[in-house]
Amino acid sequence: MIAAGLRLPRCRSKAVRKTGKQGYDIMTKIGVLLPTRQGPDHGHVTATQTIAQAVMAEKLGFDSVWVGESVLARPRFDPITTLAAVATQTSHVGLGTAILMGPIHTPVLLAQRLATLDCLCEGRLTIGIGLGADTPGARREYATAGIPYDQRLGRLIQTVQACRTLWRSDPEAMADDAPGRQTKYWDLRGVELYPKPFSNAGPQFWSSASPFVEKALARVPRLYDGWLPNPPTAELFASGWQTISNSPDAARPLTRAAYLTLCSDDDSARARTLLDRFCRDYYGYSVADGQKYQAFFGGNHAECIDWLKGYIAAGAEHIVLRIPDNDYTQHLETLAQHILPALHN
């Protein structure tokens, strides 16, 4: 059991440094997805284990820890509650959702829960948010939440707008026509919400927009603070970012992030076997099929480093790594020992 208030020695990571177009240094941060899956077909990680792994990631020098969301399709711990627990046991590691299914949440309750979490972690929160994959399981989640599936995009956009509006108290945000206040889905006129986030700006929203969908990419600079896709290749990541950059709304800074699944091992063949097993257990198809749509890579440490550097060269400022959750602690230590130092240097 982890003692309440435990604080480990500060061990900030030296994120990857590269030179931007303006000549200043851009730091690429490296984060990890925490295992939170539950259910009869997918072992049971305990809450205590999840928190301990977050603490371990901070101590090992990772910049951020992330949790996903799925209520029915791939059941797991609630992301906001989980990150609240992690916040009390960590001091500086960033906390994020990858990915929060925005449309299934009531905007007032979501805004309050996220603001509370942001206060608990003192501004370390980033909200990766999206629609979820179009699968039978995801459609069932929407139906169970009482959300018509064809409303998901409109609700996502207006949920993000509503959260930002509710986090403010200025006259413009309190106006009846403020973004997200009065929509065809809800009426929030006159609603003033507390608590407010830790900072006036509030936590950032990063879009999980697919690099395959141009309309989704066009919405990123208009609505979000960053982009967190799962692009199967660095080239697709670069081309997706180019589409975003070419948008007339792309005037303000946006964070370029990538969600990548990695299995690194001393032996390349063993790494690929472990990754394929993970993919089949999780999705029901081979890693070769998965690589058509998502970023999967298995190899020895040098091969993994080269693969990651491809995304960094393509512009990634923050990388979120998902690693196989069989013997998660060992995989985490492997990354810290073999991957992070090479990237940091």
Residue pairs with C-beta under 8 A, 6 or more apart in sequence:
1 48
2 48
2 51
2 52
2 55
2 89
4 88
5 88
6 55
6 89
7 91
8 55
8 58
8 59
8 90
8 91
9 59
10 91
10 92
11 58
11 59
11 60
11 61
12 61
12 92
13 29
13 30
13 61
13 62
13 63
13 340
13 344
14 61
14 344
15 27
15 28
15 29
15 30
15 63
15 344
16 27
16 28
16 29
16 30
16 312
16 343
16 344
17 25
17 26
17 27
17 28
18 25
18 26
18 28
18 312
18 313
19 25
19 26
20 26
26 317
27 317
28 312
28 316
28 317
28 318
28 319
28 343
29 63
29 64
29 94
29 317
29 318
29 319
30 62
30 63
30 64
30 318
30 319
30 321
30 340
30 343
31 62
31 63
31 64
31 65
31 66
31 94
31 96
31 318
31 319
31 320
31 321
32 57
32 62
32 64
32 65
32 66
32 320
32 321
32 322
32 323
32 332
32 335
33 65
33 66
33 67
33 68
33 98
33 259
33 320
33 321
33 322
33 323
34 50
34 53
34 54
34 57
34 65
34 66
34 67
34 82
34 86
35 45
35 50
35 53
35 325
35 328
36 45
36 50
36 67
36 68
36 76
36 77
36 79
36 82
37 43
37 45
37 74
37 75
37 76
37 325
38 44
38 45
38 75
38 76
38 77
39 74
39 75
42 74
42 281
42 282
43 325
43 326
45 325
45 328
47 77
47 82
47 85
50 77
50 82
50 85
50 86
51 85
51 86
51 89
53 328
53 329
53 332
54 65
54 86
54 89
54 90
54 93
55 86
55 89
55 90
56 329
56 332
57 65
57 93
57 332
58 65
58 90
58 91
58 92
58 93
60 332
60 333
60 335
60 336
60 340
61 336
61 340
62 93
62 336
62 340
63 93
63 94
63 318
64 93
64 94
64 95
64 96
64 126
64 318
64 320
65 86
65 90
65 93
65 94
65 95
65 96
66 95
66 96
66 97
66 98
66 128
66 320
67 76
67 77
67 79
67 82
67 83
67 96
67 97
67 98
68 74
68 76
68 79
68 97
68 98
68 99
69 76
69 78
69 79
69 97
69 99
69 100
69 101
70 76
70 101
70 132
70 137
70 141
71 104
71 141
71 144
71 145
72 137
72 140
72 141
72 144
73 132
73 135
73 137
73 138
73 140
73 141
74 137
74 282
79 97
79 100
80 97
80 113
80 114
80 117
83 95
83 96
83 97
83 117
83 121
83 125
84 116
84 117
84 120
86 95
87 95
87 117
87 120
87 121
87 124
88 120
90 121
92 124
93 124
94 124
94 125
94 126
95 117
95 121
95 124
95 125
95 126
96 125
96 126
96 127
96 128
96 206
96 320
97 126
97 127
97 128
97 129
98 128
98 208
98 228
98 259
98 320
99 128
99 129
99 130
99 132
99 208
99 228
99 259
100 127
100 128
100 129
100 130
101 129
101 130
101 131
101 132
101 138
101 141
102 110
102 129
102 130
102 131
102 155
102 156
102 159
102 160
103 131
103 142
103 147
103 151
103 152
103 153
103 155
103 156
103 159
104 141
104 142
104 145
104 147
105 159
106 186
107 158
107 159
107 162
107 163
107 166
107 180
107 186
107 188
108 162
108 166
108 188
108 191
108 193
110 159
110 163
111 162
111 163
111 166
111 167
111 193
112 193
112 195
114 125
114 127
114 163
114 197
114 203
115 167
115 193
115 194
115 195
115 196
115 197
115 202
116 195
117 125
118 124
118 125
118 197
118 198
118 199
118 202
118 203
119 195
119 197
119 198
121 198
122 198
123 197
123 198
123 199
123 203
125 203
126 203
126 204
126 206
126 226
127 203
127 204
127 205
127 206
128 206
128 208
128 228
128 257
128 259
128 320
129 156
129 160
129 205
129 206
129 207
129 208
130 156
130 207
130 208
130 209
131 152
131 153
131 156
131 208
132 138
132 141
139 149
142 148
142 149
142 152
143 149
147 155
151 185
154 183
154 184
154 185
155 185
157 219
157 223
158 179
158 180
158 183
158 185
159 180
160 180
160 205
160 223
160 224
161 179
161 180
161 223
162 179
162 180
162 181
162 183
162 186
162 188
163 180
163 202
163 205
164 179
164 180
164 202
164 205
165 173
165 178
165 179
165 180
165 181
165 188
166 173
166 180
166 188
166 191
166 192
166 193
167 193
167 196
167 197
167 202
168 196
169 192
169 196
172 178
174 190
174 192
175 181
176 182
176 189
176 190
180 188
181 187
181 188
181 189
181 191
182 188
182 189
196 202
197 203
204 224
204 225
204 226
204 255
205 223
205 224
205 225
205 226
206 224
206 225
206 226
206 227
206 228
206 255
206 257
207 216
207 219
207 220
207 223
207 224
207 226
207 227
207 228
208 228
208 229
208 230
208 259
209 216
209 217
209 219
209 220
209 227
209 229
210 216
210 229
210 230
211 217
211 229
211 231
211 236
211 237
211 239
211 240
212 236
212 293
214 243
217 240
217 243
217 244
217 247
218 243
218 244
218 247
218 249
220 227
220 244
220 247
220 254
221 244
221 247
221 249
221 250
221 251
221 252
221 254
222 247
222 249
224 254
225 254
225 255
226 254
226 255
226 256
226 257
226 318
227 240
227 241
227 244
227 254
227 255
227 256
227 257
228 257
228 258
228 259
228 318
228 320
229 237
229 240
229 258
229 259
230 258
230 259
230 260
230 294
230 295
231 237
231 240
231 258
231 295
232 291
232 292
232 293
232 294
232 295
232 296
233 295
234 310
234 311
234 313
234 314
235 314
237 258
237 311
237 314
237 315
237 316
238 314
238 315
241 256
241 314
241 315
244 250
244 254
255 317
255 318
256 315
256 316
256 317
256 318
257 316
257 317
257 318
257 319
257 320
258 295
258 311
258 316
258 318
258 319
258 320
259 295
259 320
259 322
260 295
260 297
260 308
260 311
260 319
260 320
260 321
260 322
261 275
261 278
261 294
261 295
261 296
261 297
261 321
261 322
261 323
262 297
262 298
262 304
262 307
262 308
262 321
262 322
262 323
262 335
263 271
263 272
263 274
263 275
263 278
263 297
263 298
263 299
263 323
263 324
263 331
264 271
264 298
264 299
264 300
264 301
264 304
264 331
264 334
264 335
264 338
264 339
265 271
265 274
265 298
265 299
265 300
265 301
265 334
266 300
266 301
267 300
268 298
268 299
268 300
268 303
271 298
271 299
271 300
271 304
272 287
272 298
272 299
273 298
274 298
274 324
274 326
275 287
275 296
275 297
275 298
275 324
276 286
276 287
276 288
276 298
277 324
277 326
278 287
278 324
278 325
278 326
279 285
279 286
279 287
279 290
279 296
280 286
280 287
283 290
287 296
287 298
290 296
295 311
297 303
297 304
297 307
299 307
301 334
301 338
301 339
301 342
304 339
305 339
305 342
305 343
308 319
308 339
308 343
309 343
311 319
312 319
312 343
321 335
323 331
323 332
323 335
324 331
